[in-house]
Amino acid sequence: MLSNIVLIAALLAGVDARFGKEGAAQQGIQDLGNQFGSPGAAATLAGQSPGVLLAGANACAKLVLADKIVTELGTDPKVIAVAAALVAAEKNFNPFAVSIPSICSDASLPATAALRGIVPLIDPAVTGSDVENANSAKSLIKPFSANGLSVADVMAANGFTNFTLQAADGTAGGAAKAGNANAGKGAAATTAAATTAAAATTAAAVATSAVASCVPVTLTTTVKAAASTAAATSAAAAATSAAAAVGGNKGSAVAAGVDFGLCVPTIKFEAGLNGRKATEFTFQAIDPLVNKGQQEALNPNIITNRICDQLGNVCKANQAAKDACLAAKAQILALGTRDKTTADAWNTALGFPGTNTNPDNAPQAGLVGHS
Ligand SMILES: *[C@@H]1O[C@H](CO)[C@@H](O)[C@H](O)[C@H]1NC(C)=O
């Protein structure tokens, strides 16, 4: 009997802790009602906040709500602070069903400029949470660079990748192709090696079972953390062998067994591409077979993603080449730079050091990266 009471008390304490988190977000929004927005607007938004933090909610829903808070209550610093806290808030997840959180892969969210670059807290039980939770606190003071990047991309770029991707429509964000020139999905698809095939499969399963309702759903899938780890390990190995092979001739294979087929997977960084200004530099694949149908982009991750897709789709590259490409893609994402050194790093990683990143002799004035 006593043990039952202890157990029930413990369960209630757990419930309190869970609702405490949501209650704080809700109260913060509610309090804005005295000063901002039309009568009742803050109360309505506050009422919607617990739902977006539940385990069953879509990972993008709280970002949509944060935008809505700003749209309806205005851009006063007090409103922004409350919306920012919601972006940074930890979303619940069911540790009995999944071992890692799902994170929004939609690069258009949040749309509010002042809310971009803020990353969320995650459950302290997740490996790597110490890095992420420190990043989250930092991001509320000084947001990370987030141009063209989803929250998931920003997290990965700053050292935390132990999550699955989820798009706003509930589908697995990791499966998006860059070929549709959609910056958001292209960038989402670049999230590091640990969230490749295995994680995408998991994300699809999670997305399928996670209905965006206010009721927590029981997730029927278990994340194969081991598979993610294996993917990361093989990507790291490919990166190592790619680095070891640097110094080969232009056009040479990056490592024994690597064959890029019909394509040379190099990148240029040029001004004035596609009618842009002579001072505006963007990235593009050099090989016309690779860049066919893909616009140049300010975000190098869109181009690296496209190249890796093309290797499989049109270049007839072998698996070793595709693996090397994915490893290089993760490397560029982690670098987070957007300038000539980014293109050089990519070309070097794939075995083409010293590639001319301005093959069209575009003007070099103001050669600076765009953030
Ligand atoms: C991700 O976190 C889970 C839960 O803590 C852990 O089991 C797993 O090893 C972690 N994966 C990586 C790649 O760190």
The ligand as a MOL file (V3000), in Angstrom:
LIG
                    3D

  0  0  0     0  0            999 V3000
M  V30 BEGIN CTAB
M  V30 COUNTS 14 14 0 0 0
M  V30 BEGIN ATOM
M  V30 1 C 21.4060 9.5810 -29.4750 0
M  V30 2 O 20.8190 9.5620 -28.1960 0
M  V30 3 C 20.3950 8.2710 -27.7890 0
M  V30 4 C 19.6390 8.4380 -26.5100 0
M  V30 5 O 20.4460 9.0100 -25.5380 0
M  V30 6 C 21.6100 7.3440 -27.6410 0
M  V30 7 O 21.1970 6.0660 -27.2870 0
M  V30 8 C 22.3590 7.3100 -28.9540 0
M  V30 9 O 23.5600 6.6010 -28.8100 0
M  V30 10 C 22.6580 8.7120 -29.4550 0
M  V30 11 N 23.2020 8.6250 -30.8080 0
M  V30 12 C 24.3060 9.2810 -31.1670 0
M  V30 13 C 24.7080 9.1060 -32.6030 0
M  V30 14 O 24.9460 9.9850 -30.4160 0
M  V30 END ATOM
M  V30 BEGIN BOND
M  V30 1 1 1 2
M  V30 2 1 1 10
M  V30 3 1 2 3
M  V30 4 1 3 4
M  V30 5 1 3 6
M  V30 6 1 4 5
M  V30 7 1 6 7
M  V30 8 1 6 8
M  V30 9 1 8 9
M  V30 10 1 8 10
M  V30 11 1 10 11
M  V30 12 1 11 12
M  V30 13 1 12 13
M  V30 14 2 12 14
M  V30 END BOND
M  V30 END CTAB
M  END
